[in-house]
Amino acid sequence: APIHAQARALGERVVLAGFAAEADLPALYSGALCLVFPSLYEGFGLPVLEGMACGVPVLTSNVSSLPEVAGDAALMVDPHS
């Protein structure tokens, strides 16, 4: 997938974590520089709230339910640009 090639090109600066056990999430979020969540279709956006609860800056999409979930506490971007 193109996103994986782009992430590999950035080396260790980007980590695509994949599946993580729920018990490991606080440590993963807390150890991150930021959470990037560019979802196109989201029913609720729980990762956005989890990141915020761990004190991580969040960058997320300005579509679907995410603006309502994140409010003014996240940086919103157009996921199509």
C-alpha positions in Angstrom: 0.0 0.0 0.0 1.3 3.5 -0.7 1.0 4.6 2.9 3.4 1.8 4.0 5.9 2.9 1.4 5.7 6.5 2.5 6.2 5.5 6.2 9.2 3.3 5.3 10.7 6.2 3.5 10.6 8.2 6.8 12.5 5.6 8.6 12.1 5.4 12.4 10.2 8.7 12.5 6.9 7.0 11.7 5.6 3.8 13.4 2.6 2.0 12.0 1.9 0.0 15.1 -0.8 -2.3 13.7 -2.8 -4.3 16.3 -2.0 -3.6 19.9 -3.6 -5.2 23.0 -5.8 -2.8 25.0 -3.5 -3.1 28.0 -0.6 -1.7 25.9 -2.4 1.3 24.5 -1.6 3.8 27.3 2.1 3.2 26.9 2.0 3.4 23.1 0.0 6.6 23.2 2.1 8.2 25.9 5.3 7.3 24.1 4.2 9.0 20.9 5.1 12.4 19.7 1.6 12.7 18.3 -1.3 10.6 17.0 -2.2 10.9 13.3 -5.7 9.5 12.6 -6.7 10.4 9.0 -9.8 8.3 8.9 -12.3 8.8 6.1 -15.3 7.0 7.7 -15.5 6.8 11.4 -18.5 5.8 13.6 -17.1 7.4 16.7 -13.3 7.9 16.7 -12.2 6.2 20.0 -8.5 6.4 19.2 -8.8 10.2 19.1 -10.2 10.2 22.6 -7.6 7.7 23.8 -4.8 9.8 22.5 -6.1 12.9 24.1 -6.6 11.1 27.4 -2.9 10.1 27.3 -1.9 13.7 26.7 -0.8 13.2 23.1 -1.4 15.9 20.4 -3.9 14.6 17.9 -4.1 15.3 14.1 -7.3 13.9 12.6 -9.7 14.2 9.7 -12.3 16.9 9.4 -14.9 14.5 8.2 -17.4 12.0 9.6 -17.8 12.1 13.4 -14.3 13.2 14.1 -14.8 17.0 14.3 -17.6 16.4 16.9 -15.5 13.9 18.9 -12.3 16.0 18.9 -13.9 19.5 19.1 -11.2 22.2 19.4 -8.7 19.8 21.1 -7.2 18.4 17.8 -5.7 19.7 14.6 -8.2 18.9 11.8 -7.1 18.2 8.2 -8.7 17.3 4.9 -7.9 13.6 4.5 -8.2 14.0 0.7 -5.4 16.5 0.4 
